Amino acid sequence: VDTHEMHNAVWFSPINLDKEKTYTLSAWMKADRPGFLVNMGCGERIGNGTQLEVSTEWKRYSFTFKPERFLVENYCRAGISVADSINAGTLWVDSVQLEEGDSASEYKSEPLEFGAALEMAEDKLLQKSKLGENAFTLRFRNNSPAKISREIHYEIRDYWDRKRAEGNLSTSIPANGNLELPLPVPALPCGYYRAYFQDKAKTLYDEAIFGIYEPMAYKGKLPMDWPLGCHDSVGLPILRDLGFGWVRAFHDFAMQRICPEKNTYSFKNTDTVVDRCEKSNLNVMPIFGPAMLGTPGIARSIPEWAIAKKAKSNVGESWIDPVCFPSLDAWSDYVSALVGRYKDRIHVWEVFNEPDTWVTPDEYLVYLQAAYKAAKKADPSC
């Protein structure tokens, strides 16, 4: 696993869950080396789950949970990610399953199974001038001993739920066989779209989300005060084409990832982010911290060795509990190391992400002042 050089997480589309019910998320996994740690969970918050060790042989792993009651929408995303402490290796994931109940059951196939996807587009974003090169793929699997015929109706709606295109597609799936059909993307203006696919009996259903854009003509680096920026990006060239002038870099600059152990620093992932942003002509604004979160998982921010105090948040409805306050010496060293590393390349930094949701202004001020002093000492021009 080399963050942003290869994928280190898989996330699925949000699904509405009943907060009164119990669910189990399961998956078959194996790793190429022993001691491979994986985060597995399902929730509105990243990091809501468990951490487990995956063996070098295929094995089914599961996580049983109830949706968090204090959240309103309860649209939860199932996800599997490589633990922050794992810097190399390969993880295989197969047969991910989310179901009601307190245990994982064996998958039972339906007589006819169906799926629709738009796979040719990077990040599901299509250039308007190249729409003809893209198509939805409709896949059918007939598990019965007889041929099955179905007519699929499709609709494409825009961001405001206005119907922009529709049609029907007749199919005949052979007995105990597969069928794969392309459906060209129709001519549409720039915007956000959702495609719906369903048969008349409403037994088959799927959706596909995509966007259409035209690349920005000017390709040079935009000024840092350019009004359009992107959150938590790794500097992909398509962002610059979309008109973003800068990126707000998040987890890669986390204290946990930069200095997981005392007096030990790792800039491998941040170097990759900064290099990619420069290559894409994007400015970078990293976040120190980015939060006082010490629990294991993808969102962990403060390493255990640096925590001076753990305490309940003094802010109502905080999503961090407990708040992990780093020692000021460790915090200042971390800030100084980062700013010193990139003093000729990055000049704008942010101190923590949404601190008002988990610390008071007085608690925040202490770390803001310490970060300012350390950063200015390492790079007076920042």
N, C-alpha and C positions, 0 to 999 in steps of 0.2 A: 504494500500500500504506500503510495507516494502522493500525498494530498494534492489534488488539483492536477496531477499528472495522470492519475487513474482514479476511478470512482471509489469512494470509501464509504458510501451509504446508499441505501435504496429506500425511497419513500413512496407511499401509495396515496391515491386520491382520498380526500377526506370523506368520511361516511358518518351519518347521524346515528348515534347510539343512545339507547335508553339508559339513563343514569341509575335506574332501579335494577338493572339486569347485570349479570356476570358474563364476561366474555373471555375467550382464550385465543391468543395469537400464537400460531405455531409455524415452524419452518424446518425443512431439512437443510442441514449445513455441514460443511467440513472445511478444515484449514490445511495449509501446506506445512504447518509446523506446530509443535505443542505449545501450550501457554498462550494461545491466540484468544484475546478478549474481545467480546462483542456486546454492544448495547442493543437491547430488544425492547420495544415498547409501543404503546398506542395511546395517544392523547392529543389535546390541543396544544400542549406545551412540549417543546423539544426536550428530551431527557427524561420524560415521564415513563419509567419502565424499570428494567433490571439489567444487570451486567452478568454475563456468564462466559465460561471458558469453553471454546469449541474444540473438539478433538480432531484428529487427522483422518478419522473414518466418518463416513456418512452417518448422521444421527439426527433424530427429530428432537427439536427443542421447543419449549412452550413457555408462555407467560400469561397468567390468569389475572384479571383485573376487573374493577368496576370504574366507569367513567367518573371523573372528579365532580363532586356534587356542586361545588361553588361556581362552576362555569355555566354559562347560560345556554350557549348554542349546542354544546356537546357534539360538534363535528370533529371527530378524532382521526388522526393520521397514523396508520401503522408504519413502523419504520425499523430498519435494522442497520446499524452502523458499526464501524470498527472503532474500538476504544482509543482514546487519545494516546495512551501509552504504547500502542503498537505502531512502529515506524516502518515495518517491512513485512511482506508476506502476501498471500492470496487467500481470499475467502470465497467459497462457493455457496450460493443460496438457491434453494429450489422449493417448489410446492408451498408457498406461503399461504396460510389459511387463517381467516378470522371468523369465529363462530360463537354463538351463544353457548353458555355452559361453563363448567369449571374444569374441563379436560378436553384434550384434542381428540377428534374422531377421525376415522379414515375417510378420505375423500370418496364420494359416490358420484359417478358421472351421470348426467342427464341423457335421455335418448337423443336429444339434439342440443349441441352447445354452439355458442356464437360469440364472436368478438369483433370489434371494429377499432382500427387504429390508424393514426397518421404518422408513419415511422420515418419517412424520408426527410423530414424537416428538422433542422437543428433547433432544439428548444421549442419545437412546435411553432416557429415563426417563419413565415413564407414571404419571399420577396414578391411584390406585386407583379413585377415584370417577368417572373419565372413560375407563375402559377401552373402553367402547363406541364411542368416537370414533376409535379406532386400529385399524389392520389391517396385516397383512403384505401385501406386494405380490409376487406370483409372476409372473415374466416369462419367456416362451419365445420363441425365434426358430428357425423352421424354414427351413433353407437348402436343403432338398431339394425335388424336383418333386412329391412326394406328401404327402398328409395323414399326420400322425403322431399317434398316441394314446398317452398315458402316464398312469399312476396315480402320484401323488406321496403318499408316506407322510410324515407329520410327527410329531415328538415334541417336547415342551417339558419340559426338565429343570431343576431348581433348582440352587443352589450346591453341594449335597451329591450331585448327580447322581441325584436321585430323580425318577422320571417323574411329571409333574404333569398332563399332557394329551397326547393323541395322536389321530390321525385320518387319513383318506385323502381325496384330491381327484382326481377323474377329469378329464382334459383331452383336447382334440382341437385340434391346432395346424394351421391351414391350410397348404397347400403354399406355399413361398416367402413365408411370412407370419409375423405376430407374434400373440401372445396375452398378455394381462395379466389376472390374476385377483386379487381381494382375498380375504384370509383373516382374519376378525375375530380379535382377541386374546381368548382365553377368560378367564373370571373366575378370577383367581389372587390369593393373598395378597401382601402386600408382600415384596419380596425380589429376588434376582438370578436371571436365567434365561437359558438358551441354547436356541434352537429349531433343530432339525435337519430338513432336507428332503431326500428321496431317493426315486428311483424304484426299482421292484423289480429292475431289471437293474443297478442301482448305477452307471449311466453319468451320471446327473444328481445333483448334490449341492450344497448350500449351507447356511450357518448364519446365524443372526441373534442377537445378544446384546442384552438389554434388562433394565431394572429397573423395579420398581413401588414407589411410595412414596405416603405421605400427607403433605401440607405441615404443618410445625410450626405450631401454632395461634398462639403468641406471635410477633409480628412486630417487636418493638423490638430495639434493639442489646443483645446479650448481653455479660456481663463479659469482660474480656480473659483471665481465668483459666478461662473456659469450657473444659471438657475436650475438646471436639470441634473440631478445626481441619482445614483443607484445605491441601494442598501445591500450590504453584505455580498459584495461581488468579488469574483476572482480575476476580473479584468479581461473578460472574453471580448474579442474584436466586434462581435455583433452589437455590444452595448454602445460602442462609439458610433456604429452605423445608425443606431436608433436615436442618436442625438444626446446621449448622456455625456457630460463633460468630466465627471469625477465619480469616484466610488467610495463608499463608506465601508471600509474593511472591518470585519467583525471577529469571528472566532479564531482566525489564524494568528492574530496578534494577542490572544489571551495570555495572561500571566502563566497559566498552567502549561501552555504549549511552548512558551519562550523559555521558561526556567522551571521545568518540572521537578528539579532537584536543586538544592542550594549550591550556588557557585557554578552551575551548569546551564549553558545557554544553547538554544537551538534556533537557528534562523532559516532552516531549509525551506519550510513552507512559506514564510514571509518573503524570502528572496524570490520564490516562484511567483507570488502574487505581484510583487513590485515589478519584476521583470516583465510579466505579462501586461500589466497596466501601461508601462512605458512603451512597450511594443505596439499596444493598441491606441496610444496617444490619449490615455486616461490619467487624470490626476488621482492621487490616493489620499484619503483621510482616514487613518486607522483609529481605532478606539482602544484606549488603555483600559485594561480590566478583563473583559468588558462589564462584568458584574461581580458582586461579592457572593458568588455561588460556589460552594465547595463540594457539593454532592457529585459522585461519579457520573459520567455520561458525556455526551457530545457537547453540552453547554457548560461544563465545568470551567471555572475561571481562575480560582485561587488554589494553588497547590497546598497540600496539607502542611508542608514544612514552613510555609510563609504565614500561616494563620496565627494571629496574636490573640484573637478573641472570637468566640461564637456567641451570638446573642439573638434573641427574638427581635424582629423588626419593630421599630417604634412608629412605623407607618401603617395605617389601616389597610387591609386587603392586600398586603404584600405577597408577591408570588415567590419570594425567596424566604425560606425558613429552615435553618437559622441563617442569619446574615454572618458571613465569614469576613471579619476585618483583618486585612494583612498588616503585618508590622510596618511601620513607616520606613524603616531601613530597607526591608525587602522590597517594598513598593517603590522607593526612590531608585534603588539599584536596577530594578526592572525597567522603569521609565528611562533611566539614563542609558541603559544598554540598547534599547530600541532606538531612541533618538540619535544616539551616537552612531549606530549602524547605518542609519539612512539620512544623516544630516545633509547630504548633498542631493538628496532625491525626494525627501518628504519634508514639508515645512508647516503642515497643518495637522493637528492632533486633537482628538476628543477625549475627555476624561470621563469614563464610564458611560454606559448606555442606560438611559431612563433612570438615573439614580433616585429621582423623587418617588419612585414606586417601592423603594426598600430601605432608604436611609433619610434622615432628617437633613435640612440645610446645614446645620452645624456639623453633623457627622460627615457630610460630603465636603465641606469647606476644608477640613484638615487634609484630605487626600488631594483636593484640587490644588491647594497651596504647595504641597509637597511635590506634586507632579510638575507644577509650573517652575519651581526652583530647579528640579533635576533636569527638566527639558531645556531650560534656558542655559544651564551650565554646559550641557552637551552640545547645544546648537543655539547660539544667541539669535540667529535669524528666524527661528521657528515662531 
